[in-house]
């Protein structure tokens, strides 16, 4: 049944832009188009920039809303380069919402075909507001030129079912013309719900999907009673951006594609094993989170390494999450036989696992069985639960349980020791059903700390040290104890500790290329600004630095992979017609990055107190066992970095000195990073900075002035 409908003329996309955005209110049934003007393009570029600008204007100005108010929005935008088929990694959608976990904007960069199809259907961005009375679906038909809100009653919640059904229903004659966005029952019953973005893969015959994982966008989606969104587009996709300079685009796309095809087999083998190449590297450098980030390596890590997943992944199909991605890293396991839950015994295809899931749901839980990791991957996705928040959250629970902060009374009888794979699966199924201890775990670490302290008298100080969350978001899966720059990369990340903003561990810890505070601060400026740019344009960052030119190491700053940055500036110029150099790309990001920081301020969380302190587990050894497991390293540092002889000192004394030193270092790092970014000592962009960036809108100026 159609509840509401708008017909429209599908505009031709020109130089990467459709020229309008789509607004859908599932509460009132209102559907309308909003124009995109030159100022919006110049200031916000697209993707995350458009999403944030739309949200900024749509949320009530007089108060910081709660995530579950109808005014909260889900915004989705590709960006001007999204949908390009001749440049690798160009099919991403960027999703934003006020996060249930953090109360500030969260942004996720996700593959699948929805973002490109949305734009080719005539929309640079989509904002969904309101709260429906009953289950509904939103159907955008770029062939017919219509947007409908339809009755969603009778559809299952689980993503693997709903995506199949709707792909079949709306793409009967050609399923590859449909992309579905859905969440799942876990998104309904937890605060860490993710969104699944689908595409139909004719080679495997499956509907596959990728996740907008972080911060609970799926929870907002289900709270609005949206069961799914469908975008149908069967027109030509190649060339559909109508680039300003087709020849220049083809040339730069060819260069990057050729390099990937030539060098990937000699470097990370992304085409064969994707990010599963990472576990052995992380294990080797003591960076693989193990048992709630206590340790960075484990002898059993060999059971979940690259070779294990190479043998488990299904090979020989098209593994790109958008057309033309020559990195094609989106691997999966067909025919996994489920060992638990409602579909126990059934054979299912699973997309993934990727590195974050292997580490988060594997080593960090003390589980080194790849089949259980694949199982959690399947259920997290179809239930609509973020594998990172699930893994890091449950790792915290397991440590609390082993240290006696909570017991079986709290867990509903589950023996949640590290390594208990069956119990971990049971928690996941409870989270999907909204039952038992799963309800507590689904609230995330920030809320669990309060619950455990209040109900079970657990020590709040110890939980602050071992609970790996900042701003309410769970850490992604890297041990940062020996990289001060990455402690800042996580601690100062706008949306909370996710590595897509800055990943500085190798240049800082392994290669020691940024030893001073000034150099670390410079890295904490350049890398977040650069990485933000992918989210403005609907791009994947993997082709930038997961395969690098053969002579890259001869470069002055190899981590920046400047040859590729230059290619990206040519890519942008060729599509949009706006002549751009690498520094112009950084400026585009700086505008949106500062704007997002000010958005945090508007939501009451944009100052220094939300960037520090970070949980001490991310900085150094919280417990005696942690210190003693690496005593040689820490004793050496006491001597060389702090100037103290460890002889005759107890472990506790040495830990105290180490902690004081590391916390001071972090504090100084924040000072230096704020200064480099043009922010006050309290972490607020200065008036001069917002003027320079051209984001000095009256309400922005007023907010910034109030907080100088
Ligand atoms: S590199 Fe991988 S994740 Fe990125 S666009 Fe290509 S297939 Fe998707």
Boltz pocket constraint, residues with backbone or C-beta under 6 A from the ligand:
constraints:
  - pocket:
      binder: B
      contacts: [[A, 88], [A, 89], [A, 90], [A, 91], [A, 111], [A, 319], [A, 320], [A, 321], [A, 322], [A, 325], [A, 326], [A, 327], [A, 328], [A, 329], [A, 330], [A, 540], [A, 541], [A, 542], [A, 543]]
      max_distance: 6.0
